[in-house]
Amino acid sequence: MTTHRLFSFFTRRLSALAAWATMLGYSLPAAAETTDSPIIGAPKEWGLGFQPSASPVKHDMVWFHNELLMPVITVITIFVMMLLLYVMVRFNAKANPKPSKTTHNTMLEVVWTLVPVIILVIIVVPSMKLLYKADKTSDAEMTLNIKGYQWYWGYQYPDHGDIEFSAYLVPEKDLKPGQVRLLSTDNPVVLPVDTNIRLLVTANDVIHSWAMPALGVKVDAVPGRTNETWTRIEKEGTYFGQCSEICGINHGFMPIEIRAVSKEAFANWVAAQGGKMPEQTAAADGTAQAAEVKTEAATEAPAEEAAEAPAEEAAETTTEEAQH
C-alpha cells in the first residue's frame, strides 16, 4: 500500500511538472521529424530550456528569464541555503546548549521587509513592460480568428476573403513522412513572416488555451468572450503548440501547427484557397465604386438633357412671340 501511494505521489508530481513546463514553453521529450518546412518550434528529445525564439515578444521573455529572474532566484537560493546551514551548525543543541530568548530585532525585521520589496520593484518594471508589449499591437497588418472546440481548433482569415477551416490532430496510424506524432494537424495554419498578426481567440464550448511556445503566445479561449493578442513571426518554418487548459477527455490531443512562409508564398496560398489579399479586395472595391460613379453619371445625363429640352423650347417660343 505504501509503495502504491509513493508511486501515485511521484506520478502526480511529475505530471504537474510536465504541465508547468509545457505552459512555460520548455522542451519536453518528443519525436521531431524532418519536413520540407524546417521545424523550429517543437520539443526535442531530452531537451532542456526554452524553444528557439521566433518573435520579438519571445525574445524579451527569454531575456527577462535568463538575465533577470534566474540571477535573482539563484542568489536568493544560495543565500537561504547558506543561512540554513549556518543555523544548523551554529545553533544546534550541542553547539548552543543555552538558546537565546530574543524574540525581536528591529533592524533585522526592517531589512527582511525592505529587501524583498526592493527586489519586487526591480522585477516589476521590465515585467509590466513585457506584459504591455505582449498584450496587443496598434498596427496589425492582418487578423486571424481562432476558436476552440472540443477537441479541435477552428480558424478564419477575415482580411483574406473569410478563408475558414478546422484543424484536427492527425492520428498516429495516418501520419505521413515529416509529420510529428501528437503535434501535426490535418490543416496547418499558414501565416506570413515579418507581419504584425492580430490574434482574436474565443471558444465554442468550454475554456481552452491557445499556446505557441516558440512565439511567446498563450491566451485563454473563453466562450462568449474574445481575447486579443498578437505575434510577428521572424523565421520561416513549422511551429507546434497545444491547448494548455484542461478542457476534457481529449485535452492532450488538441495540437496547433503553424507554417510560417514568405509573403509571396502566403499570397499564393490565399489564392489557392479561393481568397483574396487585402490589396486585391481594395482594388476590386475601387473598381466597383468607379463603375457605380460612371453608371450614375450615365443615368443622370439623359435626365438632365430631358429637363433642359422643355426649357429651351419655352425660351424659343417666347423669343418668337416677342418678334411678332
Secondary structure, DSSP 8 states (H G I E B T S, - for coil): -HHHHHHHHHHHHHHHHHHHHHHHTB--S------SS-EEES--TT--SB----SHHHHHHHHIIIIIIHHHHHHHHHHHHHHHHHHHHHSSTTT-SS-------HHHHHHHHHHHHHHHHHHHHHHHHHHHHHH--SS-SEEEEEEEETTEEEEEETTTT-EEEEE-B--GGG--TT--TTT-BSS-EEEESS--EEEEEEESSS-EEEEEGGGTEEEEE-BT--EEEEE---S-EEEEEEE-S--STTGGG-EEEEEEE-HHHHHHHHHHTT---HHHHHHHHHHHHHHHHHHHHHHHHHHHHHHHHHHHHHHHHHHHHHH-
